[in-house]
Amino acid sequence: MNVLVLGSGGREHTIAWKVSKSKALDKLFVAPGNAGTERVASNVDMNIQDFQQVKNFVLSQNINLVIVGPEQPLVDGIVDYFINDGDLHDVKILGPSKKAALLEGSKEYAKYFMKKYNIPTAASASFNKNEFEKGRAFLKTLKPPYVIKADGLAAGKGVVISETYDEAEAALKEMLIDSKFGEASEIVVIEEFLDGIECSVFALTNGRDYQILPVAKDYKRIGERDTGLNTGGMGCVSPVNFADQEFMGKVENRIVKPTIEAIYKEKLNYTGFLFFGLMNVAGDPYVVEYNVRLGDPEAQVVLPRIHNDFLQLCYNAASKKDLTERISINPDYALAVIAASGGYPQKYEKGKHIKGLQDIEDVLVFHAGTKMQNNEVITNGGRVLALTGMGKSIRQAGKKAYDAMDKVIFDKKYYRIDIGKDITD
């Protein structure tokens, strides 16, 4: 089987690494890829937003399966493009249709969907530029902290949690009036704050059946003890003790199953991964957000724990075959720490030489913001690497990851030192 993975981040390196282990694989390509994907696949210099360019490559290389990593091509309709093009009739593509991708592409739509199908989530209301005063009035009906969300995609930075009304009002103004996130914040969703602990649950679906993947906990804030600005994720742990069998039973029965059933009822063409960002509130799960792809850095702790042939699972889902093969999970813990560029998630420099990677043993190194230059690995993004340690406990997995982090050297390297320390095993 010839496979093309679209994307260039840590998620895509992890997907490519996992796919590369399949006996069903013939050739593996990643577009555009990074310095890490080069080690398990052939990188392709391609603009993945140019669907005609993707099509030409797929046909020229006899690609059987396309796995779409990031959300933007999905929201822009790459799956519809493939389905509606007769030349691509025999090519399977893993991902939801443009309409189904609105579950991530529009917070307003996702809230409408959840309310319609009684899927537990925080109370909310949405407002446009002409409704700023109504938004201010709605804020006054809530108790702090306040949650302000840009409706559209904002690279993981479109959510602000404000401790005071004045901060919330300022955030609302920045998004609606000052267009902080451009089109993404033309509509803003204001939510009540859910007090609990977050976790990430993933399902692989063919649009009707599903399999639940290992649960994880992501660390979004840039600073220790979850302080500072939101990022794309600074670390991750899987599994987590507060997502026990009882809690996960509630998650499946109240959230995962009703969501997949609603997707089928709404005739949303959906194959691939569905991410449930959940809040555990006193033992009950609530949906914070949907994503229509694997998480990053969750993929870097979830996929290493899956024993199954990952390529076969993906192909079956894309082909809309029954997902009868149960996910077999490694009981060990996985902990990933992100090495980021200094200044991220705001201004940061690229082009820093990375040293020490050859000295790392017994830890998985997943590249994100990297590229090759003159046969050397250099930084090329805000989140640069994810180092994943595995062990019989969170502490053991964490020690491996942090020992490896000490060996990675590049100018202005930044990482959080507290990943996994807030939960015990």
Secondary structure, DSSP 4 states (H G I P E B T S, - for coil): -EEEEEE-SHHHHHHHHHHTT-TT-SEEEEEE--TTGGGTSEE----TT-HHHHHHHHHHTT-SEEEE-SHHHHHTTHHHHHHH-GGGTT-EEES--TTTTHHHH-HHHHHHHHHHTT--B--EEEEEGGGHHHHHHHHTTSPSSEEEEESS--TT--EEEESSHHHHHHHHHHHHTS-TTGGGGSEEEEEEPP-SEEEEEEEEESSS-EEEPPPBEE--EEETTTEEEE-S-SEEEES-TTS-HHHHHHHIIIIIHHHHHHHHHTT----EEEEEEEEEETTEEEEEEEESS--TTTHHHHGGGB-S-HHHHHHHHHTT----SPPPB--SEEEEEEEEETTTTSS-----B-B-GGG--SSEEEESSEEEETTEEEE-SSEEEEEEEEESSHHHHHHHHHHHHHH-B-TTEE--S-TTTTS--
